[in-house]
Amino acid sequence: MKKIIFTALILILSCANYNFDWDNLTYDEAVVDYNKPIMLYFYATWWGPCKMLEASTFKDKEIINLAKNNFINLKINAETEYGMPLFNRFNGTGYPLILFLDSNGNELDRISGFLPDYEFIIKMQNILNGKNTFTYYLDEYNKNNHSSEILFALANKYKEKNEIDKAISLYKQLLNSSNVSKSDYDNSKYSLAILSIQKNN
């Protein structure tokens, strides 16, 4: 009997939902008062991918622990009087948008759209390790590392940030560089065409 009760208890605990503990702070309070990177989640109450993110990814115990131990975690409704100007300040174009910022509010990287828990964990670990992020690729580029890999990755990051002119410039550099893979070349031509149309409406 004790064995059955113990087994049932283990099953209950393993199926338990974990709740994400968002910090009750404004953006300005987080930047001014805390010397810690920020995870800023913009959402809309009606949008399905936001609901999916909160029902699955943000219930993952490892994500909750990584966030609690390493970030100030802010959740902001992007369609409120408070949220919309902040969303626009970061060139937001869709929901959900998760920004990772340093303690001064400078963008380290972002996630646009829904990500399952295992991909979200990789993204968070990259932020914490300073790898494969916007700031990582920008630092490499500023060190005169203009390899096709860096150009393609940084152009994609600028495209995600909706900084169209910078993305176009980098894609053009990539198309004129040597040793670019066929895949990166083709993807760059496609992205360049789409962004050029977008820029000219």
C-alpha positions in Angstrom: 0.0 0.0 0.0 2.8 2.4 0.9 4.5 1.6 -2.4 1.3 2.5 -4.3 0.9 5.8 -2.5 4.5 6.7 -3.1 4.2 5.9 -6.8 1.0 7.9 -7.1 2.7 10.9 -5.3 5.7 10.7 -7.8 3.3 10.8 -10.7 1.4 13.7 -9.3 4.6 15.7 -8.8 6.0 14.9 -12.2 2.8 16.2 -13.8 2.6 19.4 -11.8 2.4 22.7 -13.5 5.1 25.2 -12.7 4.1 28.9 -12.8 6.3 31.6 -14.2 7.0 34.3 -11.6 7.0 37.6 -13.4 8.5 40.6 -11.6 6.1 43.3 -10.6 8.2 46.1 -12.0 7.9 48.7 -14.8 10.5 48.8 -17.5 12.1 51.9 -16.2 12.3 50.4 -12.7 14.0 47.3 -14.0 16.6 49.4 -15.9 17.3 51.9 -13.3 17.2 49.9 -10.0 18.6 46.5 -10.9 22.0 45.5 -12.2 20.7 42.4 -14.0 19.8 41.5 -17.6 16.1 41.7 -18.5 13.8 39.4 -20.3 10.9 41.5 -21.6 7.9 39.6 -22.9 5.4 41.5 -25.1 2.0 39.8 -25.6 -1.5 40.3 -26.7 -4.3 38.7 -24.7 -6.2 37.5 -27.8 -3.3 36.1 -29.8 -3.0 32.3 -30.0 0.8 32.0 -30.1 1.0 34.0 -26.9 -1.5 31.7 -25.2 0.6 28.7 -26.5 3.8 30.2 -25.1 2.3 30.7 -21.7 0.5 27.3 -21.6 3.6 25.3 -22.6 7.0 27.0 -22.9 6.6 29.2 -19.8 5.5 26.2 -17.8 8.8 24.4 -18.3 10.7 24.1 -14.9 14.2 24.6 -16.5 13.0 27.8 -18.2 11.4 29.1 -15.0 14.6 28.4 -13.0 16.9 30.0 -15.7 14.7 33.1 -15.8 14.4 33.4 -12.0 18.1 33.0 -11.4 19.5 35.1 -14.2 17.0 37.8 -15.3 14.6 40.4 -14.3 11.4 39.1 -16.0 8.8 41.6 -17.3 5.5 40.7 -18.9 3.8 43.6 -20.8 0.6 43.8 -22.7 1.7 45.4 -25.9 -1.8 46.7 -26.7 -2.1 48.9 -23.6 -1.5 52.6 -23.3 1.7 51.7 -21.4 2.8 48.8 -23.5 2.4 50.1 -27.1 5.0 52.9 -27.0 7.5 50.6 -25.5 6.7 47.9 -28.1 7.2 50.5 -30.8 10.4 51.7 -29.3 11.9 48.3 -30.0 10.5 48.1 -33.5 8.0 45.3 -32.6 6.1 44.0 -35.5 4.2 41.0 -34.0 3.4 38.9 -31.0 4.8 37.3 -29.0 8.0 39.3 -28.8 10.6 38.4 -26.2 13.5 40.8 -25.8 16.7 40.1 -23.9 18.3 43.3 -22.7 21.4 44.1 -20.7 21.1 46.0 -17.4 21.1 49.3 -19.3 18.3 48.4 -21.6 20.5 47.6 -24.7 19.2 44.7 -26.8 21.2 41.5 -26.7 18.8 39.4 -28.8 15.2 38.7 -29.4 12.7 35.9 -30.1 9.8 36.7 -32.5 6.9 34.3 -32.3 6.3 31.0 -30.5 9.2 28.7 -29.5 8.9 25.3 -27.9 10.6 24.8 -24.6 13.8 23.1 -25.8 14.5 25.9 -28.4 13.7 28.6 -25.8 16.2 27.0 -23.4 19.0 27.0 -26.1 18.2 30.7 -26.8 18.4 31.6 -23.1 21.7 29.7 -22.7 23.1 31.5 -25.7 22.2 34.8 -24.1 23.9 33.9 -20.8 27.0 32.6 -22.7 27.2 35.5 -25.1 27.0 33.2 -28.2 25.0 33.4 -31.4 23.3 36.6 -30.3 22.9 40.0 -32.0 25.6 41.5 -29.9 27.9 38.6 -30.5 27.7 38.9 -34.3 27.9 42.7 -34.2 31.1 42.5 -32.1 32.6 40.1 -34.6 31.6 42.4 -37.5 33.1 45.4 -35.7 36.4 43.4 -35.2 36.5 43.2 -39.1 35.3 39.7 -39.2 33.3 40.0 -42.4 33.1 36.3 -43.2 30.0 35.2 -45.0 28.8 33.4 -41.9 29.0 36.6 -39.8 27.4 38.7 -42.5 24.5 36.3 -43.0 23.8 35.9 -39.3 24.0 39.6 -38.6 21.9 40.5 -41.5 19.2 38.1 -40.3 19.4 39.7 -36.8 18.9 43.1 -38.2 15.9 41.8 -40.3 14.4 40.4 -37.0 14.9 43.8 -35.4 13.1 45.4 -38.4 16.2 47.6 -39.1 15.7 47.2 -42.9 18.5 49.5 -44.2 21.2 47.7 -42.1 19.9 44.3 -43.1 19.9 45.3 -46.8 23.4 46.6 -46.6 24.7 43.4 -45.0 22.9 41.1 -47.5 24.5 43.1 -50.4 27.9 42.7 -48.8 27.3 39.0 -48.5 26.3 38.7 -52.2 29.7 40.3 -53.1 31.8 38.2 -50.7 33.8 35.1 -51.6 33.2 31.6 -50.2 29.6 32.1 -49.6 27.5 28.9 -49.5 24.8 28.5 -52.2 22.2 28.3 -49.4 23.3 31.5 -47.8 23.6 33.2 -51.2 20.1 32.2 -52.3 18.5 33.1 -48.9 20.2 36.4 -49.0 18.9 37.2 -52.5 15.4 36.3 -51.4 15.6 38.3 -48.1 17.1 41.3 -50.1 14.2 41.2 -52.5 11.5 41.0 -49.8 13.1 43.8 -47.7 13.5 46.0 -50.8 9.8 45.5 -51.5 8.9 46.2 -47.9 11.0 49.3 -47.8 9.3 50.7 -50.9 5.8 49.6 -49.8 
